[in-house]
């Protein structure tokens, strides 16, 4: 099996260093690299994993992904929103040649709450069973704390791949979700 070659940007991201640092390491002989016929540097994935201290990890996990979808409440289950998102994310997985391990669904308001779905993704990440997380949009993970999820999954070695940078049909749902949370809170206090 031929070792997958990574671009400097891909390799640097996996190592958590700048591309110039990677170039300096290559020139000093600290990291193996390949020069393409056009003069570009490429780094063997096995070398990057070895440097990260993870050479024993199954390299096949690089194409393993999980699909995560979320709706704010039960009433959205009947709208077909989840099915539409899942269908589009399956197409994205196929396009990127990713093997979907699980499809995880949550019913949650999306304001940094603890959910079974997020716990399951963290479990899969810790077990090194996936390397990619496919989401419809950043709002799928969290309305307010996306940056926190992004950092957490980066630490766990998971790349988040959103289909859209911002959810088109979900933008007005933020207000609905806030109203539902306020309503729930008021009902609990009475």
Long-range contacts (C-beta under 8 A, 24 or more apart in sequence): 3-44, 3-45, 3-46, 3-47, 4-44, 4-45, 4-59, 4-62, 5-34, 5-42, 5-43, 5-44, 5-45, 6-42, 6-43, 6-44, 6-45, 6-48, 7-40, 7-42, 7-43, 8-41, 8-43, 10-43, 11-43, 11-48, 14-48, 14-49, 14-52, 15-48, 15-51, 15-52, 54-157, 57-128, 58-128, 61-128, 61-129, 61-130, 61-131, 62-131, 63-97, 63-98, 63-99, 63-131, 63-132, 64-98, 64-99, 64-101, 64-129, 64-130, 64-131, 64-132, 65-93, 65-98, 65-99, 65-100, 65-101, 65-130, 65-131, 65-132, 65-133, 65-134, 65-161, 66-100, 66-101, 66-102, 66-103, 66-104, 66-121, 66-124, 66-130, 66-132, 66-133, 66-134, 67-93, 67-100, 67-102, 67-103, 67-104, 67-134, 67-135, 68-104, 68-105, 68-106, 68-117, 68-118, 68-121, 68-133, 68-134, 68-135, 68-140, 68-141, 69-103, 69-104, 69-105, 69-106, 69-135, 69-136, 69-140, 70-105, 70-106, 70-107, 70-108, 70-110, 70-115, 70-117, 70-140, 70-141, 71-105, 71-106, 71-107, 72-107, 72-108, 72-109, 72-110, 72-173, 72-176, 72-177, 72-180, 73-107, 73-109, 73-177, 73-180, 74-107, 76-107, 76-173, 77-107, 81-169, 85-136, 85-140, 85-163, 88-136, 88-163, 89-134, 89-135, 89-136, 89-163, 92-134, 92-161, 92-163, 93-134, 96-132, 96-161, 98-132, 98-134, 100-134, 101-129, 101-130, 109-143, 109-177, 109-180, 109-181, 110-139, 110-140, 110-141, 110-142, 110-143, 110-177, 111-142, 111-143, 111-144, 111-145, 111-177, 111-181, 112-142, 112-144, 112-145, 112-148, 118-149, 121-153, 121-158, 122-152, 122-156, 125-153, 125-156, 125-157, 125-158, 126-156, 128-157, 130-158, 131-157, 131-158, 131-159, 132-158, 132-159, 132-160, 132-161, 133-158, 133-159, 133-160, 133-161, 134-161, 134-163, 135-160, 135-161, 135-162, 135-163, 136-162, 136-163, 136-164, 136-167, 137-162, 137-163, 137-164, 137-165, 137-166, 137-167, 137-170, 138-162, 138-165, 138-166, 139-166, 139-167, 139-170, 139-174, 140-167, 143-174, 143-177
